[in-house]
Amino acid sequence: MGRLKLYDITIPRETIVEEREIVYLSRTPEQRFFGVLQLNYISVTMNGGRPLKSPQGKGLIIRKPVI
């Protein structure tokens, strides 16, 4: 699994974006691909086993869960 990093609110957003971009660009394409799969798995797990995106006619539609 990945790591959760909490940032101090006094750090400028630009600094955080630069740091994340450096980490992302240092990964291989394979690592990036498996990272996306991992995020997808986590999102399905957190949504009660249902995917956030599902086929709806002409492509994928992101929908809010009905509560």
C-alpha positions, 0 to 999 in steps of 0.5 A: 500500500501507499503512504499517507502524508499529512502536510502543514497548512503553512507550506505553500501549495506550489511547494507541495505540487512540485514535490508530488510531481518530482515523485511521480516523474521519478516512477517508471511507467509500470509503477505509475500504472500499478499506482492507478490500479491501487487507487481504483481498488481503494476507491471501490473498497471505500464505496462499499464494493461498487465502482465510482465509474460505470458504463452508462450509454456513451462512456463512463459517468461519475455518479454520486451514491444515492443516500 
